Amino acid sequence: MHPPKIYGIATVNEKGQVVIPADARRDHGLEPGTRLVIMSPPHGHQGLMILKVEEIEKMMGHMAKEMGMVQEQIKRSEEKE
C-alpha cells in the first residue's frame, strides 16, 4: 500500500467545480473522458472519495468472488451438519 500523497489544495468554484491537480491526473491516469465515482467515505467520516469507475468495478468483482467463496464454505458446513 502506498502512503497518502498530498497533491495540493483545490477550491470549489461558483459552479461547484474542482480542478484536479495535474500531478494527480498524471499519477492516476485521469484523462478527458475518465469516469469517476464521487462518494462519501465509510463510517460517517467527512469528506469525499473520488475513484475511477473501473476501479469500483474491479473491487465489486473481487467482492463478488470472495462472497461466492464464503457461500461455498457455508454450503459445505451445512452439508456436514
KATAMO-V899292 format. One record per helix or strand. SS is the DSSP state (A for helix, B for strand). FROM is the first residue (numbers start at 1). LEN is the number of residues. If there is no record, write none. Layout:
BEGIN
ss=SS from=FROM len=LEN
ss=SS from=FROM len=LEN
END
This chain:
BEGIN
ss=A from=22 len=6
ss=B from=36 len=4
ss=A from=42 len=3
ss=B from=49 len=4
ss=A from=53 len=28
END
